[in-house]
Amino acid sequence: MASHPETKIDCSKVYVKKSTFSNEKTGMFDGAFAAVSIKEGELIEKGVMRRLPDGFDGNTCPYIFTWSKERPNKTWGMASGCAPFYNTCKEGTANTRMVRFFDEDRFEIYAARDIEAGDELLHTYISLKWRTCFQELNEIVHADESEHKTMD
């Protein structure tokens, strides 16, 4: 079924299940997956962002989005659709990219390369390296870099 042409939210190409990165060491968590094959540059999902109240500290909550270019960030948002379930990876390795329209409180997620049906969808969190709640995750994602530094 095609989505309504006026919809602000469409995640019909995505489904959520247990992440491929989920295990006893990392804990159990969900991930977003491609329901269909998606070509590079194709829109995967679009949605809206609901801004959280002033004073909310997103450094303590990994389930919300950095919603400004300002640093330190003071604007946080809660995303619609499957976007909260896209897990992260190192810069340059993600199979998706998120385009943020801060002034319109909406986003679009595009394929960074061809994606097969069933592939887990990943994007690099823009706050991965500096948000307190992502400190451990950042260390896991960049673990091979510290191994290489130790070997030098």
C-alpha positions in Angstrom: 0.0 0.0 0.0 1.4 3.4 -1.0 1.5 6.0 1.7 -0.8 9.0 1.6 0.8 11.8 -0.5 0.3 14.3 2.4 1.8 12.2 5.1 4.6 13.7 7.2 5.6 10.3 8.4 6.5 7.3 6.3 8.6 4.4 7.5 7.0 1.7 5.3 10.4 0.5 4.0 11.6 -0.3 7.5 10.8 -2.7 10.3 12.2 -3.2 13.8 13.5 -6.4 15.4 16.3 -7.5 17.7 19.6 -5.8 16.5 22.4 -7.8 15.0 24.7 -6.0 17.5 22.6 -7.2 20.4 24.2 -9.9 22.5 25.0 -10.9 26.2 27.9 -8.4 26.3 26.2 -5.4 24.8 22.7 -6.2 26.2 19.6 -6.9 24.2 18.2 -4.1 22.1 16.3 -3.5 18.9 17.4 -2.2 15.5 15.8 -0.9 12.3 16.0 -3.1 9.2 15.2 -2.7 5.5 11.9 -4.3 4.6 12.8 -4.0 0.9 15.9 -3.5 -1.2 16.8 0.2 -1.4 19.0 2.0 -3.9 21.7 4.5 -3.0 20.2 8.0 -2.7 16.7 6.6 -2.3 14.5 8.0 0.6 14.1 5.3 3.2 12.0 7.1 5.8 10.7 10.6 6.6 9.3 11.8 9.9 8.7 14.6 12.4 10.7 15.6 15.4 8.9 16.7 18.6 11.1 19.1 20.6 11.4 18.3 24.3 10.9 21.0 26.9 13.6 23.5 27.7 15.8 22.2 30.5 15.7 18.6 29.3 19.2 17.1 29.5 19.7 14.8 26.5 23.2 13.9 27.8 21.5 11.5 30.1 19.0 9.9 27.7 20.2 7.9 24.6 16.8 7.6 23.1 16.3 11.1 21.9 18.0 13.2 19.2 20.3 16.2 19.2 18.1 18.7 17.5 20.3 21.7 16.7 23.8 22.6 15.4 24.5 24.5 18.6 27.3 23.2 20.9 26.9 22.6 23.6 23.5 21.4 22.5 20.4 22.5 24.4 17.7 21.4 22.0 16.5 17.8 22.1 13.9 16.0 20.1 11.9 12.8 20.0 11.6 11.2 16.6 8.6 9.6 14.9 8.6 6.3 13.1 11.5 3.8 13.2 14.2 6.5 13.4 14.9 5.9 17.1 15.8 2.3 16.3 18.6 3.1 13.8 21.8 2.1 15.6 25.1 3.9 15.1 28.5 3.1 13.6 31.7 4.9 12.8 31.7 7.9 10.4 32.0 6.7 6.8 30.6 3.2 7.4 26.9 4.0 7.8 24.5 2.7 5.1 22.1 5.6 5.7 22.3 9.4 6.3 19.9 11.6 8.1 19.0 15.0 6.7 17.7 17.2 9.5 15.4 20.2 8.8 15.8 21.9 12.2 13.6 24.9 11.3 10.8 22.6 10.2 11.1 19.9 12.9 11.3 17.1 10.4 13.9 14.7 9.0 14.5 12.4 6.0 16.7 9.3 6.0 18.4 8.3 2.7 20.4 5.3 1.6 24.1 6.1 1.6 24.7 3.0 -0.6 22.6 0.1 -2.0 20.9 -1.8 0.8 19.5 -5.3 0.6 16.2 -6.3 2.2 16.9 -7.5 5.7 20.1 -5.4 6.2 20.3 -3.5 9.5 20.1 0.3 8.9 22.8 2.3 10.6 23.7 6.0 10.7 26.3 7.8 12.7 24.9 9.8 15.6 26.0 13.4 15.3 26.5 13.5 19.0 28.3 10.1 19.4 31.6 11.5 20.4 30.5 14.1 23.0 27.2 13.0 24.6 27.7 11.6 28.1 25.1 8.9 27.6 27.1 7.6 24.5 30.5 7.5 26.2 30.5 3.7 26.5 28.9 3.2 23.1 31.5 5.6 21.5 34.3 3.4 23.0 32.8 0.3 21.6 32.3 1.8 18.1 35.8 3.1 18.0 37.5 0.2 19.9 39.6 -0.9 16.9 41.1 2.7 16.7 42.4 2.4 20.3 43.8 -1.1 19.5 45.7 0.4 16.6 47.0 3.2 18.8 48.2 0.7 21.4 50.0 -1.3 18.7 51.9 1.7 17.4 
